[in-house]
Amino acid sequence: MGICASAVADGFVQPTPQRLDDLGPGCFVQKMGSNGSCCWVELTSMGTTEYDCIAHPALLSGDNKDGISEGDQFKVKRDQITALGCDRYCSC
């Protein structure tokens, strides 16, 4: 995981309940890890409380990727999403 982007300061879309409801496969979101670092992931399938996703560490700021490789698979919960990649990495 790497440096977290700030939704407001870095010009990303903030995750609101409505925007999270509108997400679907192919959307990119920033997932915050337990250690406070982040990773951009692409959603692949949707559940009610968590989503399956694929990591895209090339989109991270900084050099620290914490061993995450392109294509690693994760689950992300709604409350771990700190920014949306709308209009930058996908259309939401």
C-alpha positions in Angstrom: 0.0 0.0 0.0 1.2 3.6 -0.5 0.5 7.2 0.3 -3.2 8.0 0.5 -4.6 10.6 -1.8 -6.9 13.2 -0.3 -10.2 13.3 -2.0 -10.6 17.0 -1.7 -7.0 18.3 -1.9 -6.0 16.0 -4.8 -9.2 16.5 -6.8 -10.8 13.0 -6.4 -14.4 12.4 -5.8 -15.5 12.0 -2.2 -17.3 8.8 -1.3 -20.8 9.6 -0.1 -23.5 7.0 0.6 -25.2 7.8 -2.7 -22.0 7.6 -4.7 -21.0 4.3 -3.1 -24.5 2.9 -4.0 -23.8 3.9 -7.7 -20.5 2.1 -7.9 -20.2 -1.0 -10.1 -17.7 -3.4 -11.7 -14.9 -1.4 -13.4 -15.0 1.5 -11.0 -11.7 2.5 -9.3 -11.7 3.3 -5.5 -9.0 4.1 -3.0 -8.9 1.4 -0.3 -7.4 2.3 3.1 -5.5 -0.5 4.8 -5.3 -1.2 8.5 -1.9 0.6 8.8 -3.2 3.9 7.3 -1.7 3.4 3.8 -3.8 3.1 0.7 -4.1 1.3 -2.6 -6.2 2.0 -5.8 -8.3 -1.0 -6.7 -10.8 -1.8 -9.4 -14.1 -3.3 -8.4 -14.9 -6.6 -10.0 -18.1 -7.7 -8.2 -20.5 -6.1 -5.8 -21.9 -7.3 -2.5 -24.0 -5.5 0.0 -21.3 -4.7 2.5 -18.1 -5.5 0.7 -16.7 -5.7 -2.9 -14.2 -8.0 -4.7 -11.5 -6.0 -6.3 -8.1 -6.1 -8.1 -5.1 -4.0 -7.0 -3.5 -1.4 -9.3 -0.4 -0.3 -7.4 0.9 1.7 -10.4 -1.7 4.4 -9.5 -0.2 4.9 -6.1 1.8 8.0 -5.1 5.3 7.3 -3.8 7.5 4.3 -4.1 6.2 2.2 -1.2 4.0 -0.5 -2.6 4.2 -2.8 0.5 4.6 -5.9 -1.6 1.3 -5.4 -3.5 1.5 -6.5 -7.1 -0.7 -5.6 -10.1 -3.7 -7.9 -10.2 -3.6 -8.9 -6.5 -7.2 -9.6 -5.4 -8.8 -8.1 -2.3 -12.1 -7.5 -0.6 -12.9 -3.9 0.3 -15.6 -2.8 2.7 -17.6 0.4 2.1 -16.1 2.1 5.1 -12.5 1.5 3.8 -13.1 3.5 0.6 -11.6 7.0 1.0 -11.7 8.3 -2.5 -13.3 7.5 -5.9 -11.5 7.5 -9.2 -14.5 8.9 -11.1 -13.5 10.9 -14.2 -9.9 10.0 -13.7 -9.7 6.2 -13.8 -13.3 5.4 -14.7 -16.8 6.8 -15.1 -19.0 6.6 -12.0 
